[in-house]
Amino acid sequence: NKVQLKSKESFPFVNYPNGTPCHIGNLYLLNLEEKNRSIHSIKQYASNINYLISFCYKRKIDFLKLTEGIFMDFTYDLRQETDSNNPLNRIRNSNTLNNIIRTNLDFLNFVGNFHDKPNFVFDNLGAKTNKKNFNIKDSEYSIETSSWFHRSLETPTPRKTRNPIGKESIDKLYEAIVAKSSSKFLQQRRIIMLRLLESTGARAGEIALIKVNDISDSFENNGFLKMTTLKRKNQNIFRYVQVDLSDLNLIKNYINLYRKKIIKNTIGLAQDHGYLFINEHNGEKAFDTVISNDVSVLKKIAGIEEQTCAHMFRHRFITKQFVNLIKQYKYENQDEFRKALLDTNTLKQKIQQMT
């Protein structure tokens, strides 16, 4: 007989352009959580439905008043947006556009069901669903998946492969840190960031979740650093990755000399939230976007022309682990190596546990 409140850290919240909460949009996001979608997936869904929320607000159209023609206008507007750096190119490719369209069809289907109109997207927008069955390898079970289909969808563009970052590019990033960081704190934070990306193979979001206590504990655990594993339905999944003692001492130095000073001068030591990476100006936790942006900024400073991003460090780490395991097993011929690659209990499983 009373209201119970749940605390949600970093859970997305959608508004109309005037700042008013979009209640049906937020109910949709909560419904995704009930379906065990990961927090990172929900954030992407929130970003995608924001386009439709803004479109309907500007045109003063209720979601349930949408027709197929108006929805086609919405997708047309998305296609017309160009890259600010190169106006001749679209701001998003076909795969990204299709992802936004499908998300909004799913959102509108939720809106229809919420208002007791289960056929709304099919009758009013001309949407369809495609169902497929996939057999699970080495199992008698299968999974049924469904995806949205609409005539506004484009032919998918080929997916770009993302190679591991090269040693030369990494060296240039470090040189850019020393040459152009605006403060000693920022310089040290960026060095620590690159060292952790390189030595752990973690995602940017996982690096952002490292806490000071995790570093302290790793000294007692023979260098094994506790990492949160993202992209899982359960957010409380961890793994341990071994980090060199020299890197841990470098991080410890950053904590005691630079981080502590920023916390003291901003939010105060008593209010310290404990996250390793913080904002220089307000002492608050630095999010994964900060880490990704730092790599992007350093790439520009270093004048690196080839693709360079935080996730490519993960590809490099995985590649190096395969090389290390190959050396460890000391394969004598190609046939023996091929057998090991096909055995998920050797190479593949070991890499999965690390990453």
C-alpha positions in Angstrom: 0.0 0.0 0.0 2.8 2.4 -0.7 5.0 3.6 -3.6 8.4 1.9 -3.8 11.3 3.8 -5.4 14.1 2.2 -7.3 17.5 3.8 -7.7 18.8 3.7 -11.3 22.4 4.8 -12.0 23.0 6.1 -15.5 19.6 4.9 -16.8 18.5 7.0 -19.9 15.6 9.4 -19.7 13.9 10.9 -22.7 12.3 14.3 -23.0 10.5 16.4 -25.6 12.6 19.3 -27.1 11.0 21.7 -24.6 12.3 19.6 -21.7 9.0 18.0 -20.8 9.4 14.2 -20.0 8.2 11.9 -22.7 6.4 9.4 -20.4 5.5 6.8 -23.0 9.1 6.9 -24.2 10.4 6.3 -20.7 7.9 3.5 -20.1 9.2 1.9 -23.3 12.8 2.0 -21.9 11.7 0.5 -18.6 9.9 -2.2 -20.6 13.2 -3.0 -22.4 14.8 -3.4 -19.0 12.1 -5.9 -18.0 13.0 -7.8 -21.1 16.6 -8.1 -19.8 18.2 -5.7 -22.4 21.6 -4.5 -21.3 22.0 -0.9 -20.1 24.1 -0.1 -23.2 21.5 -1.4 -25.5 18.8 0.6 -23.7 20.9 3.8 -24.1 21.1 3.1 -27.8 17.3 2.6 -28.0 16.8 5.9 -26.2 19.1 7.7 -28.6 17.2 6.2 -31.6 13.6 7.0 -30.4 14.7 10.6 -29.6 14.7 11.3 -33.4 11.0 10.3 -33.6 10.1 12.1 -30.4 11.6 15.4 -31.8 10.0 14.9 -35.2 6.5 14.4 -33.7 7.0 17.3 -31.3 8.0 19.7 -34.1 5.1 18.6 -36.3 2.6 18.6 -33.3 1.6 15.0 -34.1 0.5 12.4 -31.5 2.3 9.1 -31.9 -1.1 7.3 -32.5 -1.9 9.8 -35.3 1.1 8.7 -37.4 0.4 7.3 -40.8 2.7 5.5 -43.2 3.1 8.7 -45.2 4.2 10.7 -42.2 6.5 7.9 -41.1 8.1 8.0 -44.6 8.6 11.7 -44.1 10.4 11.0 -40.9 12.8 8.5 -42.5 13.3 11.0 -45.4 14.4 13.7 -43.0 16.9 11.2 -41.5 18.3 10.5 -45.0 18.7 14.2 -45.8 21.0 15.0 -42.8 24.6 15.5 -44.0 28.0 15.4 -42.3 29.0 18.8 -41.0 32.6 18.1 -42.0 31.7 16.9 -45.5 28.2 18.1 -46.7 28.4 15.8 -49.7 28.2 12.8 -47.5 25.2 11.6 -45.4 25.7 11.7 -41.6 24.7 8.1 -41.2 25.0 5.0 -43.4 22.3 2.6 -44.4 22.9 0.2 -41.5 22.6 3.0 -38.9 19.5 4.4 -40.6 17.9 1.0 -40.7 18.7 0.5 -37.0 16.9 3.8 -36.1 13.9 2.9 -38.2 13.5 -0.6 -36.7 13.9 0.8 -33.2 11.1 3.3 -33.8 8.8 0.7 -35.3 9.4 -1.4 -32.1 8.7 1.7 -30.0 5.5 2.5 -31.9 4.4 -1.1 -31.5 4.8 -0.6 -27.8 2.7 2.6 -27.9 0.0 0.8 -29.8 -0.1 -2.1 -27.4 -0.1 0.3 -24.4 -3.2 2.0 -25.8 -4.9 -1.3 -26.6 -4.2 -1.0 -30.4 -2.0 -4.1 -31.0 -2.2 -3.8 -34.8 -1.4 -0.1 -34.9 2.1 -0.3 -36.7 0.8 -3.0 -39.1 -2.5 -1.2 -40.1 -1.4 2.4 -39.9 2.3 2.3 -40.8 2.4 -0.8 -43.1 5.0 -2.5 -41.0 5.7 -6.3 -41.0 7.8 -8.7 -39.0 10.2 -11.3 -40.2 10.7 -14.4 -38.0 13.7 -16.6 -38.3 14.9 -19.7 -36.4 18.5 -20.3 -35.6 19.8 -23.7 -34.3 22.3 -23.4 -31.5 25.5 -25.2 -32.3 26.0 -28.5 -30.6 22.5 -28.3 -29.1 19.0 -29.6 -29.8 17.6 -26.1 -29.1 16.8 -23.3 -31.5 16.2 -19.6 -31.0 13.4 -17.7 -32.8 14.2 -14.1 -33.6 12.0 -11.5 -35.3 12.9 -8.2 -37.0 10.9 -5.3 -38.3 10.4 -4.8 -42.0 9.2 -1.6 -43.7 9.5 -0.2 -47.2 11.5 2.8 -45.9 14.4 0.4 -45.0 17.5 0.6 -47.2 19.7 -2.1 -48.6 22.3 -2.7 -45.9 25.8 -1.5 -46.5 28.7 -4.0 -46.1 30.0 -3.9 -42.5 33.4 -2.4 -42.2 36.1 -4.5 -40.6 38.0 -3.0 -37.7 41.6 -4.1 -37.5 43.8 -4.0 -34.4 45.5 -0.7 -33.7 49.2 -0.7 -34.8 52.2 -0.1 -32.6 53.2 3.0 -34.7 49.8 4.6 -34.0 50.0 3.9 -30.3 53.4 5.5 -30.1 52.0 8.6 -31.9 49.1 8.8 -29.4 51.5 8.8 -26.5 53.6 11.5 -28.2 50.5 13.6 -28.7 49.7 13.3 -25.0 53.0 14.8 -24.0 52.9 17.5 -26.6 49.4 18.8 -26.3 47.7 18.0 -23.0 46.5 21.2 -21.4 47.5 20.2 -17.8 49.6 17.7 -16.0 46.5 16.0 -14.6 45.0 15.5 -18.1 48.4 14.2 -19.4 48.5 11.6 -16.6 44.9 10.6 -17.0 45.4 10.1 -20.8 48.6 8.0 -20.3 46.8 5.8 -17.7 43.8 5.5 -20.1 46.0 4.2 -23.0 47.9 1.9 -20.7 44.7 0.3 -19.5 43.2 0.0 -22.9 46.4 -1.6 -24.1 47.0 -4.0 -21.2 43.4 -5.1 -20.4 41.7 -5.3 -23.7 38.7 -3.8 -22.0 35.9 -1.8 -23.6 35.9 2.0 -23.0 32.8 1.6 -20.8 34.6 -1.1 -18.7 37.6 1.2 -18.3 35.3 4.0 -17.0 33.9 1.7 -14.3 37.3 0.9 -12.7 37.5 2.2 -9.1 40.4 3.2 -7.0 39.7 0.3 -4.7 40.1 -2.1 -7.6 43.6 -0.8 -8.2 44.5 -1.3 -4.5 43.0 -4.8 -4.5 45.0 -5.8 -7.6 48.3 -5.3 -5.7 47.1 -8.0 -3.2 45.8 -10.2 -6.0 49.2 -10.7 -7.9 48.3 -7.9 -10.4 44.8 -9.3 -11.3 42.5 -6.3 -11.8 38.8 -6.6 -11.4 36.9 -5.6 -14.5 33.1 -5.2 -15.0 32.0 -7.2 -18.0 29.5 -5.1 -20.0 27.1 -6.2 -22.8 25.5 -8.8 -20.4 22.0 -8.9 -19.1 23.3 -9.1 -15.6 25.3 -5.9 -14.8 27.1 -7.5 -11.9 29.4 -9.7 -13.9 33.1 -9.4 -13.4 36.3 -10.8 -14.7 40.0 -10.5 -13.6 42.7 -9.4 -16.0 46.4 -9.5 -15.1 48.2 -6.1 -15.3 51.9 -5.5 -15.1 53.2 -4.2 -11.7 54.8 -1.3 -13.5 51.5 -0.2 -14.9 49.8 -0.6 -11.5 52.5 1.6 -9.9 52.0 4.2 -12.6 48.2 4.2 -11.8 48.9 4.4 -8.1 51.1 7.4 -8.7 48.3 9.1 -10.7 45.8 8.4 -7.9 47.9 9.8 -5.0 49.5 12.8 -6.8 46.9 14.0 -9.4 43.5 12.5 -8.8 43.4 13.2 -5.1 44.2 16.8 -5.6 41.3 17.3 -8.1 38.9 15.5 -5.8 40.0 17.7 -2.8 39.6 20.9 -4.8 36.2 20.1 -6.3 33.7 17.7 -4.6 35.9 17.1 -1.5 37.5 14.0 -0.2 34.4 13.1 1.9 32.2 13.0 -1.2 34.7 10.9 -3.3 32.7 8.5 -5.5 35.8 6.3 -5.9 36.0 6.1 -9.7 39.5 6.1 -11.2 38.8 8.4 -14.1 37.3 11.8 -13.2 36.5 15.1 -14.8 39.3 17.6 -14.2 36.9 20.6 -13.6 34.2 19.1 -11.3 35.7 15.9 -10.0 32.7 13.8 -11.2 33.1 10.4 -12.8 34.3 10.4 -16.4 32.1 8.3 -18.7 33.0 6.0 -21.6 32.4 8.8 -24.0 35.2 10.8 -22.4 37.6 8.0 -23.0 36.5 7.5 -26.6 36.7 11.2 -27.2 40.2 11.5 -25.8 41.4 8.9 -28.2 39.7 10.8 -31.1 41.3 14.1 -30.0 44.8 12.5 -29.7 44.4 11.0 -33.1 43.8 14.4 -34.6 46.7 16.0 -32.7 49.0 13.2 -33.8 47.9 13.5 -37.5 47.0 9.8 -37.7 45.1 9.2 -41.0 44.1 5.6 -40.6 41.1 4.5 -38.5 42.0 4.8 -34.8 39.6 4.4 -31.9 39.5 3.0 -28.3 37.9 -0.3 -29.4 40.8 -1.1 -31.7 43.0 -1.6 -28.5 40.6 -4.4 -27.7 41.2 -6.0 -31.1 45.0 -5.6 -30.5 44.8 -7.3 -27.1 42.8 -10.2 -28.4 45.2 -10.7 -31.3 48.2 -10.7 -29.0 46.5 -13.2 -26.7 46.1 -15.6 -29.6 49.7 -15.2 -30.5 50.8 -15.8 -26.9 48.6 -19.0 -26.7 50.0 -20.2 -30.0 53.5 -19.8 -28.6 52.4 -21.4 -25.3 51.1 -24.6 -27.0 54.2 -24.7 -29.3 52.4 -26.2 -32.3 54.6 -28.3 -34.5 52.5 -28.3 -37.6 49.4 -26.7 -39.2 47.1 -29.7 -38.7 47.7 -29.7 -34.9 47.0 -25.9 -34.8 43.9 -26.3 -36.9 42.5 -28.9 -34.5 43.1 -26.5 -31.6 41.3 -23.7 -33.3 38.2 -25.9 -33.8 38.2 -26.9 -30.2 36.2 -24.2 -28.3 37.6 -25.5 -25.0 41.2 -24.3 -25.8 42.0 -21.1 -27.6 38.6 -19.6 -28.0 37.4 -20.2 -24.4 40.6 -18.9 -22.9 40.3 -15.6 -24.9 36.6 -15.3 -24.0 37.4 -15.6 -20.3 39.9 -12.7 -20.6 37.7 -10.4 -22.6 
